[in-house]
Amino acid sequence: MENFYLFIAITLIIIILVPFYRVLVGPTIFDRLLSVGAIGTKTIVLICVVGVIFGRIELFVDIILTYAVLNFIALVVIARYFQNRESMNE
């Protein structure tokens, strides 16, 4: 069963690379923001899988919750920054 979870973890790492390409190349800032949110969500799932692999998911719950809140706050702050920047240019 541990090999199954290890396979899932490796697959998630590969799946994280897809939106990472969009972060680097994205035509608009909103594409990049959406990709950063997707990377954050997949990272949360990856941390859950790592917790299951170690057999101590309860130790990783605090890390997962903290990461989720920080990811959300960072995305809102960055979105607001670019929204205000665009309104100042008009």
C-alpha positions in Angstrom: 0.0 0.0 0.0 2.9 2.3 0.7 4.0 1.9 -3.0 0.5 3.1 -4.1 0.8 6.3 -2.0 4.3 6.9 -3.3 3.0 6.5 -6.8 0.2 9.0 -6.0 2.8 11.5 -4.6 5.0 11.2 -7.6 2.0 11.7 -9.9 1.0 14.8 -7.9 4.4 16.3 -8.3 4.2 15.8 -12.1 0.7 17.3 -12.1 2.0 20.3 -10.2 4.4 21.0 -13.1 1.6 21.6 -15.6 0.2 24.7 -13.9 3.8 25.8 -13.1 4.4 26.1 -16.8 1.3 28.5 -17.0 2.8 30.5 -14.1 5.9 31.1 -16.1 4.4 31.6 -19.6 0.8 32.7 -18.8 -0.4 35.4 -21.2 -2.2 37.4 -18.4 -1.7 37.9 -14.7 -5.0 36.3 -14.0 -3.9 33.0 -15.7 -0.9 33.1 -13.5 -3.0 33.7 -10.3 -5.3 30.8 -11.2 -2.3 28.6 -11.7 -0.7 29.6 -8.4 -4.0 28.7 -6.7 -4.0 25.3 -8.5 -0.5 24.6 -7.4 -1.4 25.5 -3.8 -4.4 23.1 -3.9 -2.3 20.3 -5.3 0.4 20.9 -2.7 -2.1 20.6 0.1 -3.2 17.2 -1.3 0.5 16.2 -1.6 1.1 17.1 2.0 -1.9 14.9 2.9 -0.4 12.0 1.0 3.0 12.5 2.7 1.2 12.4 6.0 -0.5 9.1 5.1 2.8 7.6 3.9 4.4 8.4 7.3 1.3 7.1 9.0 0.9 10.3 11.1 -1.7 12.4 9.2 -2.6 14.1 12.5 0.8 15.8 12.6 0.4 17.2 9.1 -3.1 18.7 9.7 -1.7 21.9 11.2 0.7 22.3 8.3 -2.1 21.7 5.8 -4.4 24.2 7.4 -1.7 26.8 7.8 -0.6 26.4 4.2 -4.2 26.6 2.9 -4.9 29.8 4.8 -1.6 31.4 3.7 -2.3 30.4 0.1 -5.8 31.9 0.2 -4.6 35.2 1.8 -1.7 35.5 -0.6 -3.9 35.0 -3.6 -6.5 37.6 -2.4 -3.7 40.1 -1.6 -2.1 39.7 -5.0 -5.4 39.9 -6.8 -6.3 43.1 -5.0 -2.9 44.6 -5.7 -3.3 44.0 -9.5 -6.9 45.2 -9.4 -5.9 48.5 -7.8 -2.9 48.8 -10.1 -5.2 48.5 -13.2 -7.7 51.0 -11.8 -4.9 53.5 -11.3 -3.8 53.1 -14.9 -7.2 54.0 -16.3 
